[in-house]
Amino acid sequence: MKRRIILKFNKLFYKSFNFWLGFIMFLGGISLFPAVAPNNPVFSNWWWINLAEFLFGLSLLIEGLIQKPKNSRK
């Protein structure tokens, strides 16, 4: 028998530490996009670190917005 995992929207997302940490990291990673500016080397080490910060922040945002089902045994 298959168990279905149903993910729901977390209505109390603003109380989640992961959401706010992801929000700050997401905003910090937005500076990645104007990376093609004069005198700015694209694909430098800092660019890759900034990309990783942006993606990790995005994953934390999504994790904070989704409510995970609680483990319950029937």
Phi, psi and omega per residue, in radians:
M1 nan 2.281 -3.129
K2 -1.499 2.473 3.040
R3 -1.764 2.291 3.111
R4 -1.642 2.350 3.073
I5 -1.788 2.053 -3.131
I6 -1.886 2.089 3.111
L7 -1.689 2.347 -3.111
K8 -2.089 2.786 3.089
F9 -1.217 2.305 3.133
N10 -1.492 1.911 -3.093
K11 -1.261 -0.347 3.127
L12 -1.851 0.671 -3.081
F13 -1.085 -0.505 -3.085
Y14 -1.221 -0.198 3.084
K15 -1.625 -0.050 -3.074
S16 -1.512 2.253 3.085
F17 -1.133 -0.698 -3.133
N18 -1.085 -0.628 3.131
F19 -1.106 -0.840 -3.086
W20 -1.234 -0.638 3.061
L21 -1.115 -0.749 3.091
G22 -1.117 -0.652 3.121
F23 -1.105 -0.772 3.131
I24 -1.159 -0.737 3.130
M25 -1.192 -0.616 3.108
F26 -1.123 -0.802 3.121
L27 -1.143 -0.646 3.095
G28 -1.158 -0.525 -3.132
G29 -1.453 -0.183 3.141
I30 -1.140 -0.429 3.105
S31 -1.139 -0.103 3.098
L32 -1.159 -0.605 -2.969
F33 -1.220 -0.680 3.064
P34 -1.435 0.623 -3.066
A35 -1.289 -0.255 -3.128
V36 -1.669 1.153 3.126
A37 -1.972 2.783 3.088
P38 -1.041 2.510 3.121
N39 1.111 0.385 3.110
N40 -2.152 1.943 -3.116
P41 -1.238 2.099 3.096
V42 -1.365 2.562 -3.131
F43 1.133 0.538 3.017
S44 -1.394 3.075 3.131
N45 -1.059 -0.737 -3.136
W46 -1.155 -0.552 3.104
W47 -1.135 -0.740 3.129
W48 -1.183 -0.672 3.076
I49 -1.105 -0.722 3.115
N50 -1.131 -0.678 3.100
L51 -1.125 -0.754 3.114
A52 -1.111 -0.698 3.099
E53 -1.092 -0.749 3.138
F54 -1.097 -0.819 -3.117
L55 -1.191 -0.674 3.103
F56 -1.166 -0.699 3.077
G57 -1.100 -0.692 3.103
L58 -1.116 -0.711 3.117
S59 -1.159 -0.642 3.089
L60 -1.195 -0.624 3.066
L61 -1.066 -0.821 -3.132
I62 -1.131 -0.704 3.123
E63 -1.103 -0.624 3.120
G64 -1.273 -0.453 -3.111
L65 -1.517 -0.276 -3.099
I66 -1.822 2.293 3.109
Q67 -1.606 2.137 -3.124
K68 -1.448 2.508 3.099
P69 -1.189 2.536 3.115
K70 -1.421 2.561 3.103
N71 -1.277 2.049 3.092
S72 -2.333 2.303 3.131
R73 -1.754 2.356 -3.129
K74 -1.852 nan nan
